Amino acid sequence: MRKNGLDFRVLLALLVLVLVAGAVALVTIGGQSGENAKREQALAHHFDAAAVLEPARPAPALALRNYLGQPVNIDSYKGKVVLVTFLYTTCPDICPLITSDLRVALNEMGPKLASKVQIIAVSVDPRVDTPKSVAAFLARHGMTGRMKYLIGSAKELARVWKAWGVGSEQDANQPQFVNHTGIVYGITASGKRLTLYAASFQPKEIVHDVPLLAAL
């Protein structure tokens, strides 16, 4: 997403408000039963995330190939905390910011806690996210081997964007840019989508929340 002064701040604020409202709506629709639901509710007020999605529900399907051509399926990371975000390699502002802050968060966790985390990025621009450009992007931001960056055709990616509630649209006035949802989802070790972080999150928020997500 382009950072265009007031326009960016307004869009970001609206996004967070809509998602928080959606979380409240989920609570009114119905609850969960069992010990896991009770634990999620007990921990909900302890997260530093911008929003906690209650009740937590299984993460949407996410199975694509990474920039190396290897298949990646979010289901294979059960037992780990998964952080899912949506980027493109020529993004001038939000994507580098998110990537940089995720790197800082991993560094601040230390090796033991970081080993319990998997970061997945999904392309929001199949035009520019080629194996070569993704490899360069990851190297530039110190995330080679630390982030699974998934690419695919426009049709394949569109299915994932829809499932995850992410918007992606080529800018009408500056077509080299993509207006897209800049967020990070936190997935529990049991595979539920529970927390949401705005693009402007602080690394310490994720460092604080990872042990809680790992316990659920």
C-alpha positions as CSV (number, residue, x, y, z in Angstrom):
1,M,0.0,0.0,0.0
2,R,1.3,3.5,-0.8
3,K,1.8,5.7,2.3
4,N,0.0,8.8,1.1
5,G,-0.2,11.0,4.2
6,L,-3.7,11.3,5.5
7,D,-5.1,8.8,3.0
8,F,-3.0,6.0,4.4
9,R,-3.7,6.8,8.0
10,V,-7.5,6.9,7.3
11,L,-7.4,3.6,5.4
12,L,-5.4,1.9,8.2
13,A,-7.7,3.2,10.9
14,L,-10.8,2.1,9.0
15,L,-9.3,-1.4,8.4
16,V,-8.6,-1.9,12.1
17,L,-12.1,-0.7,13.0
18,V,-13.7,-3.0,10.5
19,L,-11.8,-6.0,11.8
20,V,-12.4,-5.2,15.4
21,A,-16.1,-4.9,14.6
22,G,-15.9,-8.2,12.8
23,A,-14.4,-9.8,15.9
24,V,-17.3,-8.5,18.0
25,A,-19.8,-9.8,15.5
26,L,-18.2,-13.2,15.7
27,V,-18.7,-13.2,19.5
28,T,-22.4,-12.4,19.1
29,I,-22.9,-15.2,16.5
30,G,-21.8,-18.0,18.7
31,G,-19.2,-19.3,21.1
32,Q,-17.0,-22.3,21.5
33,S,-17.1,-24.9,24.1
34,G,-14.3,-26.8,25.9
35,E,-11.1,-26.0,27.6
36,N,-9.5,-24.4,24.6
37,A,-12.2,-21.8,24.3
38,K,-12.0,-21.0,28.0
39,R,-8.2,-20.6,27.7
40,E,-8.6,-18.3,24.6
41,Q,-11.1,-16.2,26.5
42,A,-8.9,-16.0,29.6
43,L,-5.9,-14.9,27.5
44,A,-7.7,-12.5,25.3
45,H,-7.1,-9.4,27.4
46,H,-3.4,-10.2,27.8
47,F,-2.5,-9.9,24.1
48,D,-0.8,-6.7,22.8
49,A,-2.3,-7.2,19.3
50,A,-4.4,-4.5,17.7
51,A,-7.4,-6.9,17.7
52,V,-8.2,-10.4,19.1
53,L,-10.6,-12.4,17.0
54,E,-13.0,-14.1,19.3
55,P,-13.9,-16.9,19.1
56,A,-10.7,-18.1,17.4
57,R,-11.5,-20.2,14.3
58,P,-9.2,-22.4,12.2
59,A,-7.0,-20.4,9.9
60,P,-8.2,-20.3,6.2
61,A,-6.6,-22.6,3.7
62,L,-3.2,-21.5,2.5
63,A,-1.3,-23.8,0.2
64,L,1.0,-22.2,-2.5
65,R,4.6,-22.5,-3.7
66,N,7.4,-20.4,-2.4
67,Y,9.8,-18.5,-4.6
68,L,12.0,-21.6,-4.8
69,G,9.1,-23.6,-6.3
70,Q,8.6,-25.6,-3.1
71,P,5.1,-26.4,-1.9
72,V,4.1,-24.7,1.4
73,N,1.0,-25.5,3.3
74,I,0.1,-23.7,6.6
75,D,-1.3,-27.0,8.0
76,S,2.2,-28.4,8.1
77,Y,3.1,-25.8,10.8
78,K,0.8,-27.1,13.5
79,G,2.7,-26.8,16.8
80,K,4.3,-23.5,15.8
81,V,3.0,-20.0,15.9
82,V,2.5,-18.8,12.4
83,L,2.5,-15.1,11.4
84,V,0.9,-14.4,8.1
85,T,1.3,-11.2,6.1
86,F,0.7,-9.9,2.6
87,L,3.4,-8.1,0.6
88,Y,4.9,-7.2,-2.8
89,T,8.5,-6.8,-3.5
90,T,8.4,-3.3,-5.1
91,C,6.2,-1.8,-2.4
92,P,7.9,1.5,-1.4
93,D,6.8,1.7,2.3
94,I,4.4,-0.6,4.2
95,C,5.9,-3.9,3.0
96,P,9.5,-3.1,3.9
97,L,8.3,-1.7,7.2
98,I,6.4,-4.9,8.1
99,T,9.3,-7.1,7.0
100,S,11.8,-5.1,8.9
101,D,9.7,-5.2,12.1
102,L,9.1,-8.9,11.8
103,R,12.9,-9.4,11.5
104,V,13.4,-7.2,14.6
105,A,10.8,-9.3,16.5
106,L,12.5,-12.5,15.6
107,N,15.8,-11.1,16.8
108,E,14.4,-9.9,20.1
109,M,12.8,-13.3,20.8
110,G,16.1,-15.1,20.8
111,P,16.8,-18.4,19.1
112,K,14.7,-20.6,21.4
113,L,11.4,-18.7,21.1
114,A,12.0,-17.8,17.4
115,S,12.3,-21.5,16.7
116,K,8.6,-21.8,17.6
117,V,7.6,-19.3,15.0
118,Q,7.1,-19.5,11.2
119,I,6.5,-16.4,9.1
120,I,4.6,-16.6,5.9
121,A,4.3,-13.8,3.4
122,V,1.8,-14.0,0.5
123,S,2.3,-12.0,-2.6
124,V,-0.3,-9.3,-3.5
125,D,1.2,-8.6,-6.9
126,P,1.9,-11.5,-9.2
127,R,3.2,-9.1,-11.9
128,V,6.4,-8.2,-10.0
129,D,6.8,-11.0,-7.5
130,T,9.1,-13.4,-9.4
131,P,11.5,-15.9,-7.9
132,K,14.3,-13.5,-8.7
133,S,12.7,-10.4,-7.2
134,V,11.5,-12.3,-4.1
135,A,15.0,-13.7,-3.5
136,A,16.5,-10.2,-3.7
137,F,13.8,-8.7,-1.4
138,L,14.4,-11.3,1.3
139,A,18.2,-10.9,1.1
140,R,17.8,-7.1,1.2
141,H,15.8,-7.3,4.4
142,G,17.7,-10.1,6.1
143,M,14.9,-12.6,5.9
144,T,16.3,-15.3,3.6
145,G,15.5,-18.6,5.3
146,R,13.4,-16.8,7.9
147,M,10.2,-16.0,5.9
148,K,8.3,-18.3,3.5
149,Y,7.4,-15.9,0.7
150,L,4.6,-17.5,-1.4
151,I,3.9,-16.6,-5.0
152,G,1.5,-17.8,-7.7
153,S,-0.8,-16.9,-10.6
154,A,-3.3,-14.1,-10.2
155,K,-6.1,-16.7,-9.9
156,E,-4.3,-18.7,-7.3
157,L,-3.4,-15.7,-5.2
158,A,-6.9,-14.2,-5.5
159,R,-8.4,-17.2,-3.8
160,V,-6.1,-16.8,-0.9
161,W,-6.7,-13.0,-0.6
162,K,-10.5,-13.7,-0.5
163,A,-10.2,-16.5,2.1
164,W,-8.1,-14.3,4.3
165,G,-10.1,-11.1,3.9
166,V,-7.3,-9.2,2.1
167,G,-7.8,-6.6,-0.6
168,S,-5.3,-6.1,-3.4
169,E,-5.9,-3.6,-6.3
170,Q,-3.6,-2.0,-8.8
171,D,-3.5,1.8,-8.2
172,A,-5.5,3.5,-10.9
173,N,-3.3,6.6,-11.0
174,Q,0.1,5.0,-10.4
175,P,-0.2,1.4,-11.7
176,Q,3.3,0.5,-10.5
177,F,1.8,0.5,-7.0
178,V,-0.7,-1.8,-5.4
179,N,-3.2,-0.8,-2.8
180,H,-3.5,-3.7,-0.4
181,T,-4.4,-4.7,3.1
182,G,-1.3,-4.2,5.3
183,I,-1.7,-6.5,8.3
184,V,-0.2,-9.5,10.1
185,Y,-2.3,-12.4,11.4
186,G,-1.2,-14.4,14.4
187,I,-2.1,-18.1,14.2
188,T,-2.0,-20.3,17.4
189,A,0.0,-23.4,17.7
190,S,-3.2,-25.4,17.2
191,G,-3.9,-23.6,13.9
192,K,-6.4,-21.0,14.8
193,R,-6.4,-17.4,13.6
194,L,-6.6,-15.3,16.8
195,T,-4.6,-12.1,16.7
196,L,-4.3,-9.2,14.2
197,Y,-1.5,-6.6,14.0
198,A,-1.7,-3.4,12.1
199,A,1.1,-2.5,9.7
200,S,2.4,-0.1,12.2
201,F,2.8,-2.8,14.9
202,Q,5.8,-2.6,17.3
203,P,8.1,-5.7,17.3
204,K,7.7,-5.9,21.1
205,E,4.0,-6.6,20.7
206,I,4.7,-9.8,18.7
207,V,7.5,-10.8,21.0
208,H,5.0,-10.5,23.9
209,D,2.2,-12.4,22.2
210,V,4.1,-15.3,20.7
211,P,4.3,-17.3,24.0
212,L,0.6,-16.8,24.4
213,L,-0.2,-18.0,20.9
214,A,2.2,-21.0,21.4
215,A,0.1,-22.1,24.4
216,L,-3.1,-22.3,22.5
